[in-house]
Structures are given as C-alpha cells and as structure tokens.
Amino acid sequence: MTMCMWFFFGNAVVLALGEGIDWPAIVLCVAALTVVRILPIMLAFLGSKFTWRERLMVGALGPRGTTSIVFGLLAFNALPDGRYADTALYAMTLTVLGSVLLHGGGSVVIARSLTGPPPSARGGPGSPGTDEPDSRVVATQG
C-alpha cells in the first residue's frame, strides 16, 4: 500500500510541476513547513521537561510524508474538479517535496543550529587538543 501511495504521489508531482504552481499553494506549503507544524508542537509540549530549544527542534524537524499524502489525495478526490482541488493537490505535493528536501538535506544544519556545537567542538574534557580525559570514557573503562 505504501508503494502505491508513493506511486500516486509521484504522479501528483509530475502533474503539479508540469502545470505550474500558483502562489496560494506556495503559501500553504510554507505555512505547513513552519508555523502550522511548529506552533502546535510547541504548545503540546507545555508542561513537559523539554527545553524550548528541544521543543522547537521537534517541531522544525517533524517530517511531513505519508499522512500528508493520504489527506492531500483524499481532499483532492473529495473536492469538485477545479481550482480548489488543484490547490489542495499542489499544496500537498509542495509540502511533501519541501519536507523531503528540508529534512533530507537540512536536518543536520537545523539540529546543530538549535542544539549548538557538539561537545568536542566546545573544548573541555575529551576534546581534541586537551590532555584532560573525558569522564564518560574513564567511567566506562574503570
């Protein structure tokens, strides 16, 4: 079933990119990849032990894929032929493609920008150029 769904998504990509994409679909895509996803995640984690940076990272890196395709195709099939159905299809297509590009190529950059440099880059015990051993390594060896 998953392969069939991705097959239909591939057809939607060809259709959407072949006909050109209007600005409402682009606006919906950008909103889905940012505010519409991040804000509910931030609110859902209120009262949790997660820091604001961790909440932001979960919201920013949450992929949009299978579920978006299913609901996008359901909306496309339920709407009458025309502008609204096309906008739903194109927005879904752009959102999933944007998510693939953002999370495939940009997830490491986003994660590093939200969490800071790795511990070895900050200096301190265990980092290159210091004689002080890392306490985690010493503890496991002892």
C-alpha positions as CSV (number, residue, x, y, z in Angstrom):
1,M,0.0,0.0,0.0
2,T,2.8,2.4,0.8
3,M,4.4,1.8,-2.6
4,C,1.1,2.5,-4.3
5,M,0.7,5.7,-2.3
6,W,4.2,6.9,-3.3
7,F,3.4,6.0,-6.9
8,F,0.3,8.2,-6.8
9,F,2.4,10.9,-5.1
10,G,4.9,10.7,-8.0
11,N,2.1,11.2,-10.5
12,A,0.9,14.2,-8.5
13,V,4.4,15.7,-8.6
14,V,4.6,15.3,-12.4
15,L,1.1,16.9,-12.7
16,A,1.8,19.8,-10.3
17,L,5.2,20.7,-11.7
18,G,4.0,20.2,-15.3
19,E,1.1,22.6,-15.0
20,G,2.9,25.2,-12.8
21,I,2.1,26.1,-9.3
22,D,0.1,29.1,-8.1
23,W,1.0,31.4,-5.1
24,P,-1.8,30.0,-2.8
25,A,-0.2,26.6,-3.0
26,I,3.2,28.0,-2.2
27,V,1.8,30.0,0.8
28,L,0.1,26.8,2.1
29,C,3.4,24.8,1.7
30,V,5.5,27.4,3.6
31,A,2.9,27.6,6.3
32,A,2.7,23.8,6.6
33,L,6.5,23.5,6.9
34,T,6.8,26.3,9.5
35,V,4.1,27.8,11.7
36,V,1.3,25.2,11.2
37,R,3.6,22.4,12.4
38,I,5.9,24.2,14.9
39,L,3.3,26.1,16.9
40,P,1.1,23.1,17.8
41,I,4.2,21.1,18.8
42,M,5.4,23.9,21.0
43,L,2.0,24.0,22.7
44,A,1.7,20.3,23.0
45,F,5.0,20.2,25.0
46,L,3.9,22.8,27.5
47,G,4.5,21.4,31.0
48,S,7.0,18.8,29.8
49,K,10.6,18.6,30.8
50,F,11.8,19.6,27.3
51,T,13.5,22.9,26.9
52,W,12.2,25.5,24.4
53,R,15.1,24.6,22.1
54,E,14.2,20.9,22.2
55,R,10.5,21.7,21.5
56,L,11.5,23.9,18.6
57,M,13.7,21.2,17.2
58,V,11.0,18.6,17.3
59,G,8.6,21.0,15.6
60,A,11.1,22.0,13.0
61,L,12.3,18.5,12.1
62,G,9.0,16.7,12.2
63,P,8.7,15.2,8.6
64,R,5.6,15.5,6.5
65,G,5.1,12.5,4.3
66,T,2.7,9.6,4.3
67,T,-0.1,11.2,6.3
68,S,0.2,14.4,4.2
69,I,-0.1,12.4,1.0
70,V,-3.1,10.4,2.2
71,F,-5.0,13.5,3.4
72,G,-3.9,15.5,0.3
73,L,-5.2,12.9,-2.1
74,L,-8.4,12.5,0.0
75,A,-9.0,16.3,-0.3
76,F,-8.2,16.3,-4.0
77,N,-10.7,13.5,-4.7
78,A,-13.4,14.9,-2.4
79,L,-13.3,18.4,-3.9
80,P,-15.0,19.2,-7.2
81,D,-12.7,19.5,-10.2
82,G,-11.2,22.9,-10.5
83,R,-9.1,25.5,-8.7
84,Y,-9.7,24.2,-5.1
85,A,-8.9,20.6,-5.9
86,D,-5.8,21.7,-7.8
87,T,-4.6,23.9,-4.9
88,A,-5.0,21.1,-2.4
89,L,-3.1,18.7,-4.7
90,Y,-0.3,21.2,-5.4
91,A,0.0,22.3,-1.7
92,M,0.3,18.7,-0.6
93,T,2.9,18.0,-3.3
94,L,5.0,21.0,-2.5
95,T,4.8,20.4,1.3
96,V,6.0,16.8,1.0
97,L,8.7,17.7,-1.5
98,G,9.8,20.6,0.7
99,S,9.8,18.3,3.7
100,V,12.0,15.7,1.8
101,L,14.4,18.4,0.8
102,L,14.4,20.2,4.2
103,H,14.7,17.1,6.3
104,G,16.9,15.2,3.9
105,G,19.4,17.9,3.3
106,G,18.9,20.4,6.1
107,S,18.2,18.4,9.2
108,V,21.8,18.3,10.3
109,V,22.1,22.1,9.9
110,I,18.8,22.7,11.7
111,A,19.7,20.4,14.6
112,R,23.2,21.9,15.0
113,S,21.8,25.4,15.0
114,L,19.2,24.6,17.6
115,T,21.4,22.5,19.9
116,G,24.8,24.2,19.5
117,P,28.1,22.7,18.5
118,P,29.0,19.1,19.5
119,P,30.7,18.8,22.9
120,S,34.1,18.1,21.4
121,A,34.0,21.5,19.5
122,R,33.3,23.5,22.7
123,G,36.5,22.5,24.3
124,G,36.8,20.9,27.7
125,P,37.4,17.3,28.8
126,G,37.9,14.8,26.0
127,S,38.0,17.4,23.2
128,P,41.0,17.4,20.8
129,G,44.0,19.4,21.9
130,T,43.4,18.9,25.7
131,D,45.2,16.5,28.0
132,E,42.2,16.0,30.3
133,P,40.4,12.7,29.6
134,D,36.6,12.6,29.1
135,S,35.0,11.5,32.3
136,R,32.4,9.4,30.5
137,V,35.2,7.3,28.8
138,V,37.1,6.9,32.1
139,A,34.0,5.8,33.9
140,T,33.2,3.1,31.4
141,Q,36.8,1.8,31.4
142,G,37.2,1.7,35.2
